[in-house]
Amino acid sequence: MVEYSEAKKIYRLKKAFDKCFCNEKGEITKDGELVIAFLRDLCGAKGELGKNGSPYFYDQLGRFDACAVAFLQGKRNVFDQIMKHLALDEKQLLSLIASGETEEGNFLDNINI
């Protein structure tokens, strides 16, 4: 079960991402699409291969490069986290919050975004 404070943190982050990328209806704006496309390319989230169709995980001599894998996965994780927070279902998140026991009062009264 998600802790109240953790759910509150996730909710605030979701709302912040929505403010950055979405309009009042929750739809991605044109500017949001432009930034997401830029981040997708920058973070290597297109699933592309290196030169000559070989993956980036090998050097020019064909040796596996674990450092390259870690670097590229770190970049990709940034994009995946942004997409995850944009895709969070607010109703499910609020029900997780409501199901948790709290002494902090009403969740929405404690949110300032």
LINURTA-V863598 format. One record per residue. N is the residue number from 1. SS is DSSP state (@ for helix, = for strand, . for the rest). OMEGA is omega in degrees with one decimal (* if undefined). Layout:
BEGIN
[[N | SS | OMEGA] [N | SS | OMEGA]]
END
This chain:
BEGIN
[[1 | . | 179.8] [2 | . | 176.6] [3 | . | -179.9] [4 | @ | -177.1] [5 | @ | 177.9] [6 | @ | 178.4] [7 | @ | 178.2] [8 | @ | 178.8] [9 | @ | 179.6] [10 | @ | 179.7] [11 | @ | 179.5] [12 | @ | 179.4] [13 | @ | 177.3] [14 | @ | -179.8] [15 | @ | 178.4] [16 | @ | 176.5] [17 | @ | 178.1] [18 | @ | 179.3] [19 | @ | -179.1] [20 | @ | -169.3] [21 | @ | -170.0] [22 | = | 173.6] [23 | . | -177.2] [24 | . | 179.9] [25 | . | -178.5] [26 | . | 179.3] [27 | . | 178.2] [28 | = | 179.1] [29 | . | 176.5] [30 | @ | 176.7] [31 | @ | 177.3] [32 | @ | 177.6] [33 | @ | 180.0] [34 | @ | -179.6] [35 | @ | 179.2] [36 | @ | 178.4] [37 | @ | 177.7] [38 | @ | -179.9] [39 | @ | 177.7] [40 | @ | -178.6] [41 | @ | -178.7] [42 | @ | -176.5] [43 | . | 177.1] [44 | . | -177.0] [45 | . | 179.3] [46 | . | -179.8] [47 | . | -177.2] [48 | . | 177.8] [49 | . | 179.1] [50 | . | -179.9] [51 | @ | 178.2] [52 | @ | 176.6] [53 | @ | 178.9] [54 | . | -179.1] [55 | . | 178.6] [56 | . | -173.2] [57 | . | -178.4] [58 | = | 177.3] [59 | . | -176.5] [60 | . | 178.6] [61 | . | 178.0] [62 | . | 179.9] [63 | . | 178.6] [64 | = | -178.0] [65 | . | -178.3] [66 | @ | 179.1] [67 | @ | 178.3] [68 | @ | 178.1] [69 | @ | -178.7] [70 | @ | -179.9] [71 | @ | -178.9] [72 | @ | 177.6] [73 | @ | 177.0] [74 | @ | 176.9] [75 | @ | -178.0] [76 | @ | -179.2] [77 | @ | 177.8] [78 | @ | 179.7] [79 | @ | -179.7] [80 | @ | 178.7] [81 | @ | 177.2] [82 | @ | -179.7] [83 | @ | 178.5] [84 | @ | -177.9] [85 | @ | 175.5] [86 | @ | -176.1] [87 | @ | -179.6] [88 | . | 177.3] [89 | . | -174.8] [90 | @ | 179.9] [91 | @ | 179.0] [92 | @ | 179.8] [93 | @ | 179.2] [94 | @ | 177.9] [95 | @ | 174.3] [96 | @ | 179.8] [97 | @ | -177.5] [98 | @ | -178.2] [99 | @ | 179.9] [100 | . | 176.6] [101 | . | -178.8] [102 | . | 173.4] [103 | . | -174.6] [104 | . | 178.7] [105 | . | -178.2] [106 | . | -176.8] [107 | . | -174.9] [108 | @ | 176.7] [109 | @ | -177.8] [110 | @ | -177.7] [111 | . | 173.4] [112 | . | -179.8] [113 | . | *]]
END
